[in-house]
Amino acid sequence: MGYFLYDVATALFGSIERLDYFDLTEAFTRPMPVFARCPQISRTSFSLFQVLRAVFLTHLAVTRHDPRENAWWEGYVVSKLRRLLHS
């Protein structure tokens, strides 16, 4: 279950700033008949996987020791993380 949520979080990370972001996450995490026995996924648990994605991307930027990576990280990761945490 956890790996599935991380895959979905990764796919939707670039969409965090979209107005319909929460509709997208709901559509991706709504149980399908095949997964009927899976527990209901809460917005909070999904947000944790989004934060984990941000941590992974931060690790990539920090370990490269390239100042250009810091600019990318601030523009891409930080803005999305702020939006996620304030929603």
Accessible surface in RSA format (square Angstrom, percent):
REM  Atomic radii and reference values for relative SASA: ProtOr
REM  Chains: A
REM  Algorithm: Lee & Richards
REM  Probe-radius: 1.40
REM  Slices: 20
REM RES _ NUM      All-atoms   Total-Side   Main-Chain    Non-polar    All polar
REM                ABS   REL    ABS   REL    ABS   REL    ABS   REL    ABS   REL
RES MET A   1    99.41  51.5  51.99  34.4  47.42 112.9  51.60  43.9  47.81  63.3
RES GLY A   2    32.09  39.6   0.00   N/A  32.09  39.6  23.45  64.3   8.64  19.4
RES TYR A   3   193.84  90.5 192.84 109.7   1.00   2.6 145.21 109.1  48.63  59.9
RES PHE A   4    86.61  43.3  80.65  50.0   5.96  15.5  84.03  50.9   2.58   7.4
RES LEU A   5     8.45   4.7   8.45   6.0   0.00   0.0   8.45   5.9   0.00   0.0
RES TYR A   6    51.25  23.9  51.25  29.2   0.00   0.0  46.68  35.1   4.57   5.6
RES ASP A   7    92.27  64.6  84.58  84.2   7.69  18.2  25.74  60.6  66.52  66.3
RES VAL A   8     9.48   6.2   7.74   7.0   1.74   4.2   9.48   8.2   0.00   0.0
RES ALA A   9     0.00   0.0   0.00   0.0   0.00   0.0   0.00   0.0   0.00   0.0
RES THR A  10    48.89  34.8  37.73  38.3  11.16  26.6  37.07  49.8  11.81  17.9
RES ALA A  11    69.14  63.6  34.50  53.2  34.64  78.8  45.54  64.1  23.60  62.5
RES LEU A  12     8.23   4.6   8.23   5.9   0.00   0.0   8.23   5.8   0.00   0.0
RES PHE A  13     2.74   1.4   2.74   1.7   0.00   0.0   2.74   1.7   0.00   0.0
RES GLY A  14    43.03  53.1   0.00   N/A  43.03  53.1  18.73  51.4  24.29  54.4
RES SER A  15    21.04  17.8  20.08  26.8   0.96   2.2   0.96   2.0  20.08  28.1
RES ILE A  16     0.74   0.4   0.65   0.5   0.09   0.2   0.65   0.5   0.09   0.3
RES GLU A  17    84.49  48.5  65.87  49.8  18.62  44.3  29.14  56.4  55.35  45.2
RES ARG A  18   121.79  51.1 114.61  58.4   7.18  17.1  44.83  61.3  76.96  46.6
RES LEU A  19   177.68  99.0 147.57 105.6  30.12  75.7 148.13 104.0  29.55  79.5
RES ASP A  20    51.91  36.4  48.85  48.6   3.06   7.2  27.94  65.8  23.97  23.9
RES TYR A  21     3.89   1.8   3.75   2.1   0.14   0.4   3.25   2.4   0.64   0.8
RES PHE A  22    43.19  21.6  40.56  25.1   2.64   6.9  40.88  24.8   2.32   6.6
RES ASP A  23    98.67  69.1  91.79  91.4   6.89  16.3  26.87  63.2  71.80  71.6
RES LEU A  24    43.83  24.4  43.24  30.9   0.59   1.5  43.72  30.7   0.11   0.3
RES THR A  25    11.45   8.1  11.45  11.6   0.00   0.0   4.45   6.0   7.00  10.6
RES GLU A  26    97.74  56.1  93.86  71.0   3.88   9.2  32.10  62.1  65.64  53.6
RES ALA A  27    58.70  54.0  40.34  62.3  18.36  41.8  40.76  57.4  17.94  47.5
RES PHE A  28    98.46  49.3  82.84  51.3  15.62  40.6  88.48  53.6   9.98  28.6
RES THR A  29    14.23  10.1  11.09  11.2   3.14   7.5   1.12   1.5  13.11  19.8
RES ARG A  30   135.56  56.9 125.41  63.9  10.14  24.2  55.90  76.4  79.66  48.3
RES PRO A  31    50.23  36.6  26.16  23.8  24.07  87.5  32.61  26.9  17.62 109.5
RES MET A  32   103.28  53.5 100.19  66.3   3.08   7.3  62.09  52.8  41.19  54.6
RES PRO A  33   125.99  91.8 103.89  94.7  22.10  80.3 112.21  92.6  13.78  85.7
RES VAL A  34   129.93  85.5  97.32  88.1  32.61  78.6 105.58  91.7  24.35  66.0
RES PHE A  35    92.49  46.3  89.44  55.4   3.05   7.9  92.49  56.1   0.00   0.0
RES ALA A  36    74.00  68.0  46.71  72.1  27.30  62.1  50.17  70.7  23.83  63.1
RES ARG A  37   236.21  99.2 203.44 103.7  32.77  78.0  88.74 121.3 147.47  89.4
RES CYS A  38    43.99  33.3  32.15  35.9  11.84  27.8   7.56  19.2  36.43  39.3
RES PRO A  39    92.58  67.5  81.06  73.9  11.52  41.9  92.58  76.4   0.00   0.0
RES GLN A  40   139.84  78.2 112.09  81.9  27.75  66.1  59.24 126.1  80.60  61.1
RES ILE A  41    23.73  13.5   8.52   6.3  15.22  36.7  11.01   7.9  12.73  34.5
RES SER A  42    57.90  48.9  48.82  65.1   9.08  20.9  47.92 102.0   9.98  14.0
RES ARG A  43   147.11  61.8 133.45  68.0  13.67  32.5  56.68  77.5  90.43  54.8
RES THR A  44    98.00  69.7  93.62  94.9   4.37  10.4  61.50  82.6  36.49  55.2
RES SER A  45    36.21  30.6  35.27  47.1   0.94   2.2  33.04  70.4   3.17   4.4
RES PHE A  46     7.48   3.7   7.48   4.6   0.00   0.0   7.48   4.5   0.00   0.0
RES SER A  47    28.55  24.1  28.41  37.9   0.14   0.3  18.89  40.2   9.66  13.5
RES LEU A  48   116.41  64.8 110.71  79.2   5.70  14.3 111.21  78.1   5.20  14.0
RES PHE A  49    45.22  22.6  44.74  27.7   0.48   1.2  45.14  27.4   0.08   0.2
RES GLN A  50     0.00   0.0   0.00   0.0   0.00   0.0   0.00   0.0   0.00   0.0
RES VAL A  51    47.10  31.0  47.10  42.6   0.00   0.0  47.10  40.9   0.00   0.0
RES LEU A  52    89.66  49.9  88.09  63.0   1.57   3.9  89.46  62.8   0.20   0.5
RES ARG A  53    44.27  18.6  44.27  22.6   0.00   0.0   0.00   0.0  44.27  26.8
RES ALA A  54     1.29   1.2   1.12   1.7   0.17   0.4   1.29   1.8   0.00   0.0
RES VAL A  55    87.77  57.8  85.35  77.3   2.42   5.8  87.10  75.7   0.67   1.8
RES PHE A  56    85.57  42.8  81.70  50.6   3.87  10.1  85.52  51.9   0.05   0.1
RES LEU A  57    12.94   7.2  12.94   9.3   0.00   0.0  12.94   9.1   0.00   0.0
RES THR A  58    37.83  26.9  37.83  38.4   0.00   0.0  31.87  42.8   5.96   9.0
RES HIS A  59   102.88  56.2  97.51  67.8   5.37  13.7  58.67  60.5  44.20  51.4
RES LEU A  60    66.71  37.2  66.66  47.7   0.05   0.1  66.71  46.9   0.00   0.0
RES ALA A  61     2.53   2.3   1.03   1.6   1.51   3.4   1.03   1.4   1.51   4.0
RES VAL A  62    90.73  59.7  83.39  75.5   7.34  17.7  87.36  75.9   3.36   9.1
RES THR A  63    67.49  48.0  50.19  50.9  17.29  41.2  42.15  56.6  25.33  38.3
RES ARG A  64   150.46  63.2 125.61  64.0  24.85  59.2  34.42  47.0 116.05  70.3
RES HIS A  65   162.65  88.9 126.37  87.8  36.28  92.8  96.88  99.8  65.77  76.5
RES ASP A  66    35.60  24.9  32.19  32.0   3.41   8.1  13.16  31.0  22.44  22.4
RES PRO A  67   106.08  77.3  97.38  88.8   8.69  31.6  98.60  81.4   7.48  46.5
RES ARG A  68   185.82  78.0 176.62  90.0   9.20  21.9  83.47 114.1 102.35  62.0
RES GLU A  69    33.80  19.4  33.27  25.2   0.53   1.3   0.65   1.3  33.15  27.1
RES ASN A  70    74.48  51.4  74.47  72.0   0.01   0.0  16.20  39.0  58.28  56.3
RES ALA A  71    70.74  65.0  53.97  83.3  16.77  38.2  61.33  86.4   9.41  24.9
RES TRP A  72   104.32  41.9  92.65  44.8  11.66  27.4  83.36  44.4  20.96  34.0
RES TRP A  73    68.35  27.4  68.35  33.1   0.00   0.0  68.35  36.4   0.00   0.0
RES GLU A  74   104.74  60.1  96.55  73.0   8.19  19.5  22.34  43.2  82.40  67.3
RES GLY A  75    52.18  64.3   0.00   N/A  52.18  64.3  36.85 101.1  15.33  34.3
RES TYR A  76    72.01  33.6  69.10  39.3   2.91   7.6  50.97  38.3  21.04  25.9
RES VAL A  77     0.64   0.4   0.64   0.6   0.00   0.0   0.64   0.6   0.00   0.0
RES VAL A  78    22.89  15.1  22.89  20.7   0.00   0.0  22.89  19.9   0.00   0.0
RES SER A  79    35.43  29.9  29.58  39.5   5.85  13.5  30.58  65.1   4.85   6.8
RES LYS A  80    16.39   8.0  16.39  10.1   0.00   0.0   0.00   0.0  16.39  17.5
RES LEU A  81    43.93  24.5  43.93  31.4   0.00   0.0  43.93  30.9   0.00   0.0
RES ARG A  82   150.80  63.3 149.82  76.4   0.98   2.3  47.74  65.2 103.06  62.5
RES ARG A  83    76.76  32.2  69.17  35.3   7.59  18.1  37.72  51.5  39.04  23.7
RES LEU A  84    11.18   6.2   2.89   2.1   8.30  20.9   3.35   2.4   7.84  21.1
RES LEU A  85   118.68  66.1  88.37  63.2  30.32  76.2  91.07  64.0  27.62  74.3
RES HIS A  86   158.19  86.5 120.42  83.7  37.77  96.6  81.21  83.7  76.98  89.6
RES SER A  87    72.88  61.6   7.63  10.2  65.25 150.3  38.67  82.3  34.22  47.9
END  Absolute sums over single chains surface
CHAIN  1 A     6123.7       5201.6        922.2       3867.9       2255.9
END  Absolute sums over all chains
TOTAL          6123.7       5201.6        922.2       3867.9       2255.9
